[in-house]
Amino acid sequence: MMESKSKKDFPEHNDDKNWARLVYIAKKHLDIWSHQSIRPGQGQLKLSYMPLIFNISTKGSTNTEIAKRSLTAKQAMSRTVKELENKGMISTQPLSNDKRSYQINLTDEGLQFVQAANLRLSNLVANYKLLVGEDDFNIATEVLHKIIRYHEQMNSDDATEE
């Protein structure tokens, strides 16, 4: 017989152990950090640009690859690509084998920006490691990878059932 869970078995919304709250707050703090640390040198860059910025290869990537890696809808990614292209940060070229997809390449300005953003992110990660220790940081990173893989597998299983 399955036991019913009591109210005390569920974390309160403000509980320090509430996983969803912790993930949400960590994401918000990363957004705030990105806004304050990465954007200033580039003027009007939006947080919606960060999925492309943090997922594009310096050798270029396709819109499909970036959308998949960042879990961003292709339509939203297309809008971001157009805006960054208008800002001179990237250039695009249709793929010869699929006209719906295109190669996204960083311009010189875009490459400088991505390299500067990656350096700032590396500094933030170094601060995290000083805060919690390198071993704990590496464990946290591995745990997040496992949780992400779990959800990716769960989502791919859901897609094959449809």
FIKEFI-94739 format. One line per 3 residues: their letters; for each residue x, y, z of N, C-alpha, C. Coordinates in steps of 0.05 Angstrom, whole numbers, plus 5000, padded with zeros to 4 digits. Example, Ala and Ser with C-alpha at 12.3 -4.5 7.8 and 13.67 -1.06 7.14 Angstrom:
! FIKEFI-94739
AS> 5264 4886 5156 5246 4910 5156 5264 4934 5156 | 5257 4955 5142 5273 4979 5143 5258 5001 5157
This chain:
! FIKEFI-94739
MME> 5017 4977 5000 5000 5000 5000 5018 5025 5000 | 5011 5043 4983 5027 5068 4980 5019 5088 5002 | 5040 5098 5016 5035 5117 5037 5029 5145 5024
SKS> 5010 5159 5036 5006 5186 5026 5026 5204 5039 | 5035 5223 5024 5056 5241 5035 5042 5263 5051 | 5055 5269 5073 5044 5291 5089 5054 5318 5079
KKD> 5042 5339 5088 5050 5365 5079 5079 5371 5085 | 5090 5360 5106 5118 5365 5113 5138 5352 5094 | 5128 5333 5078 5146 5319 5058 5151 5336 5033
FPE> 5136 5358 5030 5140 5375 5006 5152 5401 5015 | 5173 5410 5000 5186 5435 5008 5167 5459 5003 | 5169 5478 5021 5154 5503 5018 5167 5519 4995
HND> 5152 5538 4985 5162 5554 4962 5187 5569 4970 | 5190 5576 4995 5214 5592 5003 5235 5575 5017 | 5232 5549 5016 5250 5530 5030 5277 5530 5015
DKN> 5299 5530 5030 5325 5530 5017 5331 5503 5003 | 5315 5483 5007 5319 5457 4994 5301 5453 4970 | 5285 5472 4963 5266 5470 4941 5282 5472 4914
WAR> 5285 5449 4901 5302 5446 4877 5293 5466 4855 | 5268 5466 4849 5258 5484 4827 5265 5513 4833 | 5261 5521 4858 5267 5548 4866 5297 5554 4863
LVY> 5314 5535 4872 5343 5539 4870 5352 5542 4841 | 5342 5524 4824 5350 5525 4796 5340 5552 4783 | 5316 5560 4789 5305 5585 4778 5322 5609 4788
IAK> 5328 5610 4814 5343 5632 4825 5371 5633 4813 | 5384 5609 4811 5411 5608 4799 5410 5619 4770 | 5390 5611 4755 5387 5621 4727 5383 5651 4727
KHL> 5366 5661 4745 5362 5690 4746 5388 5705 4753 | 5403 5694 4772 5428 5707 4779 5448 5706 4755 | 5448 5685 4740 5465 5683 4717 5456 5704 4696
DIW> 5430 5707 4692 5420 5727 4674 5428 5755 4683 | 5425 5761 4709 5433 5787 4719 5463 5791 4715 | 5479 5771 4721 5508 5773 4717 5514 5778 4687
SHQ> 5501 5763 4669 5505 5767 4641 5499 5795 4632 | 5476 5805 4642 5467 5832 4635 5487 5853 4644 | 5498 5849 4668 5517 5869 4679 5545 5865 4669
SIR> 5554 5841 4664 5582 5836 4658 5588 5833 4629 | 5569 5824 4613 5575 5818 4585 5564 5841 4567 | 5541 5851 4573 5528 5870 4555 5542 5898 4554
PGQ> 5552 5908 4576 5560 5937 4576 5578 5945 4552 | 5596 5928 4544 5614 5936 4522 5600 5935 4495 | 5577 5924 4494 5564 5920 4468 5538 5936 4465
GQL> 5532 5953 4484 5508 5969 4482 5482 5953 4485 | 5466 5953 4464 5439 5942 4466 5437 5912 4460 | 5453 5896 4473 5451 5867 4470 5430 5857 4490
KLS> 5412 5840 4480 5391 5829 4497 5399 5802 4509 | 5386 5795 4531 5392 5769 4543 5384 5747 4524 | 5365 5752 4506 5356 5731 4487 5379 5724 4468
YMP> 5400 5741 4466 5423 5734 4449 5441 5714 4462 | 5440 5711 4488 5459 5694 4503 5459 5665 4494 | 5435 5653 4487 5436 5625 4478 5453 5622 4453
LIF> 5452 5641 4435 5469 5640 4411 5498 5645 4419 | 5503 5666 4435 5530 5674 4443 5544 5651 4456 | 5531 5636 4474 5543 5615 4490 5544 5588 4476
NIS> 5531 5586 4452 5530 5560 4438 5542 5560 4410 | 5550 5583 4400 5562 5584 4373 5591 5575 4375 | 5599 5560 4355 5627 5553 4353 5642 5576 4340
TKG> 5667 5580 4347 5683 5601 4335 5688 5595 4305 | 5683 5570 4297 5686 5562 4269 5659 5563 4255 | 5638 5572 4269 5612 5574 4257 5594 5550 4265
STN> 5568 5554 4264 5549 5533 4271 5524 5538 4253 | 5507 5518 4251 5482 5521 4237 5461 5531 4257 | 5440 5544 4246 5418 5553 4263 5406 5529 4278
TEI> 5404 5506 4265 5392 5482 4277 5409 5473 4300 | 5436 5472 4297 5453 5463 4318 5451 5481 4343 | 5451 5508 4338 5449 5526 4361 5422 5524 4375
AKR> 5400 5522 4359 5374 5520 4371 5372 5495 4388 | 5383 5473 4378 5382 5447 4392 5398 5449 4418 | 5423 5459 4416 5440 5460 4439 5429 5479 4461
SLT> 5416 5500 4453 5406 5520 4472 5377 5516 4480 | 5364 5495 4468 5336 5490 4473 5319 5515 4467 | 5325 5528 4445 5311 5552 4436 5295 5544 4411
AKQ> 5271 5554 4410 5254 5548 4386 5268 5560 4362 | 5266 5546 4339 5279 5556 4315 5269 5584 4307 | 5244 5589 4311 5233 5616 4304 5246 5638 4321
AMS> 5249 5632 4347 5263 5652 4365 5292 5655 4357 | 5305 5633 4350 5333 5634 4341 5335 5650 4316 | 5316 5646 4297 5317 5661 4272 5315 5691 4277
RTV> 5299 5699 4296 5296 5728 4303 5322 5738 4314 | 5334 5722 4333 5360 5730 4345 5382 5732 4323 | 5382 5713 4305 5402 5713 4283 5399 5739 4267
KEL> 5375 5746 4259 5370 5770 4243 5380 5795 4258 | 5374 5796 4284 5381 5820 4300 5412 5822 4302 | 5425 5799 4308 5454 5800 4310 5468 5805 4284
ENK> 5455 5796 4262 5466 5801 4236 5464 5831 4230 | 5442 5843 4237 5438 5872 4233 5458 5888 4250 | 5467 5877 4273 5487 5891 4290 5515 5886 4280
GMI> 5519 5869 4260 5545 5864 4249 5561 5844 4266 | 5548 5828 4283 5561 5809 4300 5565 5782 4286 | 5547 5775 4267 5547 5750 4253 5541 5754 4224
STQ> 5547 5734 4208 5539 5733 4180 5526 5705 4176 | 5509 5703 4156 5496 5678 4151 5499 5671 4121 | 5498 5645 4117 5499 5634 4089 5482 5610 4088
PLS> 5463 5608 4068 5446 5584 4066 5463 5559 4061 | 5455 5537 4072 5468 5512 4067 5460 5502 4039 | 5478 5491 4024 5472 5482 3997 5454 5458 3997
NDK> 5455 5441 4018 5439 5417 4018 5412 5421 4032 | 5407 5444 4045 5381 5449 4058 5377 5479 4059 | 5361 5490 4042 5357 5519 4041 5343 5530 4066
RSY> 5331 5513 4082 5317 5522 4106 5337 5527 4128 | 5360 5515 4126 5381 5518 4147 5404 5536 4136 | 5419 5547 4153 5440 5564 4145 5463 5563 4165
QIN> 5487 5569 4154 5511 5570 4170 5513 5598 4182 | 5519 5599 4208 5522 5624 4222 5552 5627 4229 | 5564 5648 4220 5592 5653 4226 5595 5680 4241
LTD> 5613 5680 4260 5619 5705 4274 5635 5724 4256 | 5628 5749 4256 5645 5769 4243 5669 5775 4262 | 5687 5791 4253 5710 5797 4271 5700 5810 4297
EGL> 5680 5828 4295 5669 5840 4319 5655 5820 4336 | 5640 5802 4324 5626 5781 4338 5646 5762 4352 | 5667 5755 4338 5687 5737 4350 5700 5750 4374
QFV> 5707 5776 4372 5719 5790 4395 5699 5790 4418 | 5674 5795 4412 5654 5795 4433 5651 5768 4447 | 5649 5747 4431 5646 5720 4442 5671 5712 4459
QAA> 5694 5719 4449 5719 5713 4464 5719 5729 4491 | 5711 5754 4490 5710 5770 4515 5689 5759 4534 | 5666 5751 4523 5644 5739 4540 5654 5713 4552
NLR> 5668 5696 4537 5678 5671 4547 5700 5676 4569 | 5716 5697 4566 5736 5703 4586 5722 5712 4612 | 5701 5728 4609 5686 5737 4633 5673 5713 4647
LSN> 5662 5695 4630 5650 5671 4641 5670 5653 4655 | 5694 5651 4644 5715 5636 4657 5723 5648 4684 | 5723 5674 4685 5729 5688 4710 5707 5682 4731
LVA> 5682 5682 4722 5660 5676 4740 5663 5647 4751 | 5669 5628 4733 5672 5600 4741 5696 5598 4761 | 5717 5613 4756 5740 5612 4775 5731 5622 4802
NYK> 5714 5643 4803 5704 5653 4828 5686 5632 4842 | 5670 5618 4826 5653 5596 4838 5671 5575 4850 | 5693 5568 4836 5711 5547 4847 5725 5557 4872
LLV> 5731 5582 4874 5743 5593 4899 5722 5592 4921 | 5697 5597 4914 5675 5598 4934 5670 5570 4946 | 5667 5550 4928 5658 5523 4938 5680 5502 4936
GED> 5702 5509 4924 5724 5489 4920 5720 5476 4893 | 5743 5469 4881 5743 5458 4854 5729 5431 4853 | 5733 5414 4873 5721 5387 4873 5690 5390 4875
DFN> 5680 5407 4893 5651 5410 4895 5639 5422 4870 | 5654 5441 4858 5644 5453 4833 5642 5432 4811 | 5663 5415 4809 5663 5394 4788 5641 5374 4793
IAT> 5635 5368 4819 5613 5350 4825 5587 5363 4817 | 5583 5388 4824 5559 5402 4816 5555 5403 4786 | 5576 5407 4772 5575 5407 4742 5567 5380 4732
EVL> 5579 5359 4743 5572 5331 4734 5543 5324 4741 | 5534 5333 4764 5506 5328 4772 5487 5342 4753 | 5493 5367 4746 5476 5381 4726 5476 5367 4699
HKI> 5500 5357 4690 5501 5342 4665 5483 5317 4666 | 5484 5303 4689 5467 5279 4691 5437 5286 4691 | 5430 5308 4704 5402 5316 4704 5393 5325 4676
IRY> 5410 5339 4662 5404 5348 4635 5401 5323 4617 | 5420 5304 4618 5418 5280 4602 5392 5264 4608 | 5385 5263 4634 5360 5250 4642 5336 5263 4627
HEQ> 5335 5289 4628 5313 5303 4615 5314 5300 4585 | 5338 5301 4573 5340 5297 4544 5330 5270 4536 | 5337 5249 4552 5328 5222 4546 5298 5220 4550
MNS> 5288 5232 4571 5259 5231 4576 5244 5245 4554 | 5254 5268 4544 5241 5282 4523 5243 5268 4496 | 5266 5254 4491 5268 5239 4466 5250 5215 4467
DDA> 5246 5202 4491 5227 5180 4493 5199 5190 4488 | 5192 5214 4499 5165 5225 4494 5161 5230 4464 | 5182 5240 4451 5179 5246 4422 5175 5221 4406
TEE> 5187 5199 4413 5184 5174 4398 5158 5160 4403 | 5145 5167 4425 5119 5155 4431 5096 5168 4416 | 5101 5192 4406 5079 5206 4392 5074 5196 4365
